[in-house]
Amino acid sequence: MANAISAGSKTLQSGKVISLPQTLKKPAGSTQSEYLLESSTSYSVGKAVIAHDVVEKISEEAEFWLIAQKQEREKEEEERKAREAVRKCWEPPRAGWIKCNIGVDFDKKVSKSGGAWVVRNERGKILMHSRRVFNNVKSLDEAKYKALLWSLESLSFHHLNKVIIALDDDKLTKVILRPKAWPNFKGQYV
């Protein structure tokens, strides 16, 4: 029964619907062992019933897998929409201040992320910028954390003061301001 999916007493096989022989149908309400013991047919029918149960199990597992894939796609779509909702026009800093915008991208398949920062004055003129790749990154949160640390180190290296940091995620701001409320990041800030 290769490429078969159980559908009650019907089996879908290569796009065709065929009926299972009555000898392969397990009586409703009976357990597998009861059916095998009560069956007066040959041992091969018992094997077929077991195969039928395997097909049912495969069908259940395939259904769970499809549901998980659908949920993953929905989650990715929600994250994409959330990122788009966050994107808005650049707002200049107050006079005498500069603004550093930090951006992050993460590729789960290759465990890499990229970070970039750009510093602008109140007129929007770009004063400096940089970008970098981070290897062995396990999550988007870790990618954002690494990019933030690197950006802050770079700003310090360039002796920049009166800097407003702009991120697309407020989670890191909360981690910095209230670290004890975010125990998952404890290894990062200790």
Secondary structure, 3 states (H helix, E strand, C coil): CCCEEEECCEEEECCEEEECCHHHCCCCCCCHHHHHHHCCCCHHHHHHHHHHHHHHHHHHHHHHHHHHHHHHHHHHHHHHHHHHHHCCCCCCCCCCCEEEEEEEEEECCCCEEEEEEEEECCCCCEEEEEEEEEECCCCHHHHHHHHHHHHHHHHHHCCCCCEEEECCCCHHHHHHHCHHHCHHHHHHHC
